[in-house]
Amino acid sequence: MPKNPQPPAKPLDATDLALVRLLEQDGRMSNAMLAREVGIAESTCLVRVRSLRERGVVRGIHADIDPVAVGRPVEAMIAVRFGGHRRSHFEQFTEEVPRLPGVLGAFHVSGAIDYFVHVACESADALRDFVLDHLTNRPGVLHAETSLIFESLRGRGTLAPPEDDPEEEAADRA
């Protein structure tokens, strides 16, 4: 994935946006169902979805795995701060950390923190070992601060329409 993604060369039309919205809600939706929902031929749908993937609009379809169900009940967000800003340290971190077992995501951010690393581990001891073995001993890393995640809430998605406001609906009926 490019470091600074650019918008697709070809703008998304209403059909593309409808396909993306449906895939975001249910990535397992069949081509036939997508085509029916959007009102296009299955062959057209297949070509459009393939184009969305090739253009980088749809970056992948992923399973949302419950870490607890697979023996990793301890989730944490680890804030990592570098002591200097040597490009080689950042490049190595960016290349290696997302590949480590238990890493759910890594985010290069602005501000006082350089990266947030989201992990799921088997235990508090495993979390401590992960931080010591894989983060604090890296070249350039000055500080790592771990915050346990007590509850994880999933957002509605990039293109989800706004939820209806129950109070607004009641006012409309009055």
Protein Blocks (a to p, Z undefined) as FASTA:
>chain_A
ZZbdcddfbacdfklmmmmmmmmmommbcfklmmmmnopafklmmmmmmmmmmnomanbd
cddddfklnopabccddddddfbdcfklmmmmmmmmmmpghiabdcddedjbfbdcdddd
fbfklmmmmmmmmmmmpghiabdcddddfbdcddebjklccdddfklmmmmmZZ
